[in-house]
């Protein structure tokens, strides 16, 4: 069986990205679907990803988090409330559907047959593709009324979508995100919790044999005001990322993030503390596909040959 041909690399593309993607496809770890950043996953890839997910479960077992799993779509109204569109309109994905009459259906099919744009025959639905695993959580957290003393802790996971097609196999359009999310009254304990997870995450991944570093980060914003917001976020150390070289040593890939949102989601979704104050939130995110890719990149394409110490953590029963 031959690997389906990839499209020519874009001008100025990183050769290391192409080399890694080709190796992943040749080993049937990924399956080419014809769309950059959208891949099927082979059995070995999925086994590694699931084993790491189970390792996270064991690491967090004593925390007492409420476990929630969300689908790939979420309420469009809740997505709009999150204000993701203010900073990342180019990454968002909406779900549209046909709602017209038979004549409209015929016109749509004519457009498809002619290779023309046919989305004008569809309308926005009440759902969008989720961009972060924690977004559906916040309206749920608000629905229970004021938080108990000490707040609430959640363990969530969801398929996420971000529209950024790329030849980099670590920059996927569709991926799974596992998060630990704490929702509580404003308190330094939230930052302490996040920073504690930063150290736990670093130890967890370094213990698997990955060359990890933690760095202060900021998300991209648009315009002059956006640049000021990004600088302010970095100065306040609101976000850290755990970085590992996958396709570039100079620009390593973020495979975990540690975020303190302050009162943003508390305000947007009306989450209240025990005394009625606006709640603050913090989260720890594991990029499951990126972590799997980092392991394959640094330890080899055949997990059977990985170091015994790594295998003992991911396959403890063997």
C-alpha positions as CSV (number, residue, x, y, z in Angstrom):
1,X,0.0,0.0,0.0
2,X,1.4,3.4,-1.0
3,X,0.9,6.6,0.8
4,X,-1.4,9.0,-1.1
5,X,0.6,11.9,-2.6
6,X,0.7,15.1,-0.7
7,X,0.3,18.5,-2.4
8,X,3.4,20.4,-3.2
9,X,4.8,22.3,-0.2
10,X,3.9,26.0,0.0
11,X,6.7,28.4,-0.9
12,X,9.0,28.9,2.1
13,X,7.6,25.9,4.0
14,X,9.7,24.3,6.7
15,X,11.3,21.1,5.3
16,X,11.2,19.6,8.7
17,X,7.4,19.7,8.7
18,X,7.2,17.9,5.4
19,X,9.7,15.3,6.6
20,X,7.9,14.6,9.8
21,X,4.5,14.4,8.1
22,X,5.8,12.0,5.5
23,X,7.2,9.7,8.2
24,X,4.0,9.7,10.1
25,X,2.0,8.9,7.0
26,X,4.5,6.2,5.9
27,X,4.2,4.5,9.3
28,X,0.4,4.7,9.1
29,X,0.3,6.8,12.3
30,X,-1.6,9.5,10.4
31,X,-3.9,9.1,7.3
32,X,-4.0,11.8,4.6
33,X,-7.5,13.0,4.0
34,X,-6.7,15.5,1.3
35,X,-7.1,18.5,3.6
36,X,-4.0,20.0,5.4
37,X,-4.4,19.8,9.2
38,X,-7.1,17.1,9.0
39,X,-5.8,13.6,9.4
40,X,-7.1,10.2,10.2
41,X,-5.3,8.4,13.1
42,X,-3.9,5.0,12.9
43,X,-4.3,2.4,15.7
44,X,-0.8,3.0,17.1
45,X,-1.3,6.8,17.2
46,X,-4.6,6.4,19.0
47,X,-3.1,3.9,21.5
48,X,-0.4,6.3,22.5
49,X,-2.9,9.2,22.8
50,X,-5.3,7.2,24.9
51,X,-2.5,5.9,27.1
52,X,-1.3,9.4,27.8
53,X,-4.9,10.5,28.5
54,X,-5.1,7.7,31.0
55,X,-1.8,8.9,32.6
56,X,-3.4,12.3,33.1
57,X,-6.4,10.7,34.7
58,X,-4.2,8.8,37.1
59,X,-2.2,12.0,37.9
60,X,-5.3,14.0,38.7
61,X,-7.2,11.2,40.4
62,X,-6.9,12.6,43.9
63,X,-8.1,16.1,43.0
64,X,-11.8,15.3,43.1
65,X,-12.7,17.0,39.8
66,X,-16.1,16.6,38.2
67,X,-15.6,14.8,34.9
68,X,-17.4,16.2,31.8
69,X,-17.0,15.3,28.1
70,X,-18.4,17.6,25.4
71,X,-19.2,17.0,21.7
72,X,-17.4,18.8,18.9
73,X,-20.2,21.4,18.6
74,X,-21.5,23.9,21.1
75,X,-24.2,26.5,21.4
76,X,-23.6,29.4,19.0
77,X,-25.0,31.8,21.6
78,X,-22.6,30.6,24.2
79,X,-19.7,30.8,21.7
80,X,-20.6,34.4,21.0
81,X,-20.7,35.1,24.7
82,X,-17.1,33.8,25.1
83,X,-15.9,36.7,22.8
84,X,-13.6,34.3,20.9
85,X,-14.6,36.2,17.7
86,X,-13.2,39.4,19.0
87,X,-9.6,38.1,18.9
88,X,-9.7,35.0,16.6
89,X,-12.3,35.5,13.9
90,X,-10.1,33.7,11.4
91,X,-10.0,30.5,13.5
92,X,-13.7,30.1,14.2
93,X,-15.9,27.6,12.4
94,X,-19.7,27.9,12.1
95,X,-22.1,25.1,11.2
96,X,-24.5,25.8,8.4
97,X,-27.4,23.8,7.1
98,X,-30.0,23.8,4.2
99,X,-33.4,25.2,5.2
100,X,-34.8,26.1,1.8
101,X,-37.7,25.0,-0.5
102,X,-37.3,22.4,-3.2
103,X,-36.5,25.1,-5.8
104,X,-33.7,26.3,-3.5
105,X,-32.4,22.7,-3.2
106,X,-32.3,22.4,-7.0
107,X,-30.4,25.6,-7.2
108,X,-27.9,24.4,-4.6
109,X,-27.3,21.2,-6.5
110,X,-26.8,23.1,-9.7
111,X,-24.1,25.2,-8.0
112,X,-22.4,22.0,-6.7
113,X,-22.4,20.4,-10.1
114,X,-21.0,23.5,-11.7
115,X,-18.2,23.7,-9.1
116,X,-19.6,27.0,-7.8
117,X,-19.9,28.4,-4.3
118,X,-23.0,26.8,-2.7
119,X,-22.9,28.0,0.9
120,X,-25.2,30.9,0.1
121,X,-28.0,28.3,0.0
122,X,-27.4,27.4,3.6
123,X,-28.0,29.3,6.9
124,X,-26.3,29.4,10.2
125,X,-27.5,26.9,12.7
126,X,-27.7,27.2,16.5
127,X,-24.4,25.4,16.9
128,X,-20.7,26.1,16.0
129,X,-17.6,24.1,16.2
130,X,-16.0,24.4,19.6
131,X,-12.7,26.2,19.7
132,X,-11.7,25.2,23.3
133,X,-12.8,22.3,25.5
134,X,-13.7,24.6,28.4
135,X,-16.1,26.9,26.5
136,X,-19.2,24.8,27.0
137,X,-18.3,24.4,30.7
138,X,-18.9,28.0,31.8
139,X,-22.7,28.2,31.2
140,X,-23.0,24.9,33.0
141,X,-21.0,26.2,35.9
142,X,-23.2,29.3,36.1
143,X,-26.4,27.3,36.0
144,X,-25.9,25.8,39.4
145,X,-26.2,29.1,41.2
146,X,-23.5,30.5,43.5
147,X,-20.4,28.4,43.9
148,X,-19.7,26.5,47.1
149,X,-17.0,27.7,49.4
150,X,-13.7,26.9,47.7
151,X,-15.3,26.8,44.2
152,X,-15.6,23.9,41.8
153,X,-13.0,21.8,39.9
154,X,-13.8,20.2,36.5
155,X,-12.1,17.7,34.3
156,X,-13.2,18.3,30.7
157,X,-12.4,17.1,27.2
158,X,-13.7,17.8,23.7
159,X,-12.9,17.8,20.1
160,X,-11.9,21.3,19.0
161,X,-11.7,23.1,15.7
162,X,-9.5,26.0,14.6
163,X,-9.3,27.0,10.9
164,X,-5.6,27.3,10.3
165,X,-4.7,24.8,7.5
166,X,-1.0,24.1,7.6
167,X,1.7,21.7,6.4
168,X,2.8,21.5,10.1
169,X,1.5,18.1,11.4
170,X,1.4,19.6,14.9
171,X,-1.0,22.4,13.7
172,X,-4.3,20.6,13.3
173,X,-7.7,22.0,12.3
174,X,-9.4,19.3,14.4
175,X,-7.9,18.0,17.6
176,X,-8.7,16.9,21.2
177,X,-8.1,19.0,24.2
178,X,-8.1,17.8,27.8
179,X,-8.5,20.4,30.5
180,X,-8.5,20.8,34.2
181,X,-10.6,23.9,35.1
182,X,-11.0,25.6,38.4
183,X,-13.9,28.1,39.0
184,X,-13.8,30.0,42.3
185,X,-14.1,33.3,44.0
186,X,-11.2,35.8,43.3
187,X,-8.3,34.4,45.4
188,X,-4.6,33.9,45.0
189,X,-5.2,30.2,45.4
190,X,-6.4,30.1,41.8
191,X,-2.9,31.3,40.6
192,X,-1.3,28.9,43.1
193,X,-3.3,26.0,41.6
194,X,-2.4,26.9,38.1
195,X,1.3,27.3,38.9
196,X,1.2,24.0,40.7
197,X,-0.2,22.3,37.6
198,X,2.5,23.9,35.5
199,X,5.1,22.1,37.6
200,X,3.1,18.9,37.6
201,X,2.7,19.1,33.8
202,X,6.4,19.7,33.3
203,X,7.4,16.7,35.5
204,X,4.8,14.5,33.8
205,X,6.1,15.2,30.3
206,X,9.8,15.3,31.3
207,X,9.3,12.0,32.9
208,X,8.2,10.6,29.6
209,X,11.4,11.7,28.0
210,X,10.4,15.0,26.4
211,X,12.7,18.0,26.4
212,X,10.2,20.5,27.8
213,X,10.5,24.1,28.9
214,X,7.9,26.4,30.4
215,X,7.6,30.0,29.1
216,X,5.3,33.0,29.7
217,X,3.0,33.4,26.7
218,X,0.4,35.6,25.2
219,X,-2.3,35.0,22.6
220,X,-2.3,37.1,19.4
221,X,-4.7,40.1,19.2
222,X,-5.5,42.5,16.4
223,X,-4.7,46.1,16.0
224,X,-2.9,48.5,18.4
225,X,-5.3,47.8,21.3
226,X,-4.7,44.1,20.8
227,X,-1.0,44.5,21.0
228,X,-1.4,46.3,24.3
229,X,-3.7,43.6,25.6
230,X,-1.1,40.9,24.6
231,X,1.7,42.8,26.3
232,X,-0.4,43.3,29.4
233,X,-1.2,39.6,29.5
234,X,2.4,38.7,29.4
235,X,3.4,41.3,32.0
236,X,0.7,39.9,34.4
237,X,1.9,36.3,33.6
238,X,-1.7,35.2,32.9
239,X,-0.6,32.4,30.5
240,X,2.2,29.9,30.5
241,X,2.9,27.3,27.9
242,X,4.9,24.1,28.0
243,X,7.0,24.0,24.8
244,X,8.6,21.1,23.0
245,X,10.5,21.2,19.7
246,X,8.5,19.2,17.1
247,X,9.4,20.7,13.7
248,X,11.6,23.6,14.9
249,X,14.1,24.2,17.7
250,X,13.8,27.9,17.2
251,X,10.0,27.9,17.4
252,X,9.0,25.0,19.7
253,X,5.4,23.9,19.8
254,X,3.1,24.6,22.7
255,X,1.7,21.2,23.9
256,X,0.3,22.4,27.3
257,X,-1.0,25.7,28.5
258,X,-1.7,27.1,32.0
259,X,-4.1,30.0,32.0
260,X,-5.6,32.5,34.5
261,X,-8.6,34.2,32.9
262,X,-9.3,36.5,35.8
263,X,-13.0,37.4,35.8
264,X,-13.5,37.2,32.0
265,X,-15.7,34.1,31.9
266,X,-17.2,34.9,35.2
267,X,-18.5,38.1,33.8
268,X,-19.5,36.8,30.4
269,X,-21.5,33.9,31.8
270,X,-22.7,35.3,35.2
271,X,-20.8,32.8,37.4
272,X,-21.0,33.9,41.0
273,X,-19.0,33.0,44.1
274,X,-20.5,32.0,47.4
275,X,-20.9,35.6,48.4
276,X,-22.3,36.7,45.1
277,X,-19.1,38.1,43.7
278,X,-18.0,37.5,40.1
279,X,-16.1,34.3,39.9
280,X,-12.6,33.9,38.4
281,X,-11.4,30.9,36.4
282,X,-8.2,29.2,35.6
283,X,-7.5,26.2,33.4
284,X,-4.7,23.7,32.4
285,X,-4.9,22.4,28.8
286,X,-3.3,19.3,27.4
287,X,-3.1,19.2,23.6
288,X,-3.5,15.4,23.2
289,X,-2.5,15.1,19.5
290,X,0.4,17.5,20.0
291,X,1.7,15.5,23.0
292,X,1.4,12.3,21.0
293,X,3.3,13.8,18.1
294,X,6.0,15.1,20.4
295,X,6.5,11.6,21.8
296,X,6.7,10.1,18.3
297,X,9.1,12.8,17.1
298,X,11.5,12.4,20.0
299,X,11.2,8.7,21.0
300,X,10.6,7.2,17.6
301,X,7.8,6.0,15.3
302,X,7.6,2.6,17.0
303,X,6.4,2.8,20.6
304,X,7.6,-0.8,21.2
305,X,11.2,0.6,21.0
306,X,10.7,3.4,23.4
307,X,12.6,3.6,26.7
308,X,11.4,1.2,29.4
309,X,10.8,4.1,31.8
310,X,8.4,5.7,29.3
311,X,6.6,2.5,28.5
312,X,6.2,1.8,32.2
313,X,4.2,5.0,32.6
314,X,2.1,4.7,29.5
315,X,1.6,0.9,29.6
316,X,1.9,0.1,33.3
317,X,0.2,-3.3,33.0
318,X,3.0,-4.7,30.7
